[in-house]
Amino acid sequence: MISACSELRKTVQFVGTYSAFCGEVSYLLFEVLRILKTAELLIMAFTFAAFCYLFALFAVAFCIFFAIFTVICIDELKTEYKNPIEQCNSLNQLVLPEYLLHIILTFLFVLSFQLGGLCWNIPLIAYHIHRYIQRPVMTGPGIYDPTTILNKNELQKALKEGWIKLGFYLISFFYYLYAMIYTMVTSS
């Protein structure tokens, strides 16, 4: 009789421990499923178009810094604080990366069929191509020539171009942010 009671007590303890264990396991499984469902929604919402807009956000952030640097350098040339050869060399190093970033993000918009982003970027790409073709004769890549940059017309043109590009990139940044959020919300 005593052994039967001890066996019954062990069985009750095992069942109690087992049910507590099952409760913990079921709670953990529920949490894992909830996390997977959330991750699935994020993955579903993160389409190629959203990736293109995310890349465009980062690319335009770099272009904003390039435009700010250009405006600062041209303004320093205008006030004659810096050597034009050094300033033009530092500006010319940023021309091709800016153009390449802009062309890559526009190509991504072509691949993802984002006509709004494509139509927004084509005029500036056309201007970049025109500007690079019409650049002064130089030995290296770039559009800023140290011998002609100190002309009043050239300085004003370069400063105006820098401010317009800065405005374009700032508007682009907020457009890409809105478009990325919109594509993520509508695709889920």
C-alpha positions, 0 to 999 in steps of 0.5 A, a space after each residue: 500500500 505504501 509503495 502504491 501511494 509513493 508511485 501515485 505521488 511520483 506520477 502526480 509530481 511527474 504529471 504536474 511537472 510535465 504540464 508545467 513544462 508543456 505550458 512553458 513549451 507552448 508559450 515559447 512556441 507561441 512566441 516563436 510563431 509570433 516572431 516568425 509571423 512578424 518577420 514574414 510580414 517584414 520580408 513580404 513588405 520589403 520588396 525589390 522596389 523598397 530596396 531600390 528606394 532604400 539604396 536611393 536614400 543612402 545614395 542621395 545622402 552621399 550626394 547631399 554631402 557632395 553638394 554641400 562640399 561643392 557649395 563650400 569649396 566654391 564659396 571659399 574660391 569666391 572669397 579667395 581663401 583657398 588655392 584654386 588648384 587644390 580646390 578643383 582637385 578635391 572637387 573633381 574627385 567627387 564628380 564621378 562618384 556622384 554621377 555613378 551613384 546617380 546613374 546606379 540608382 536610376 538604373 535600379 528604378 528602371 529594373 524595379 519599374 518605378 516610373 516616378 523615381 525614373 522620371 524624377 532622375 532622368 533630367 539630372 542625368 541628362 544634365 550630368 552627361 551634357 555637363 561632362 561632355 562640355 567640360 574643359 579640356 583636362 588631363 584627369 576626370 572632373 568638370 572643374 578647371 583651375 585655370 577658368 574657375 576663378 572667372 566670375 561667370 564660372 564661379 557663379 555658374 558653379 555656385 548656382 549649380 551646387 545650390 540647385 543640386 543640393 535642393 534637388 537631392 534634398 527633395 529627392 531624399 524626402 520623396 524616396 523616404 515617402 516612396 519606400 514607406 508607401 511601397 512597404 505598406 501597400 505590398 504587405 
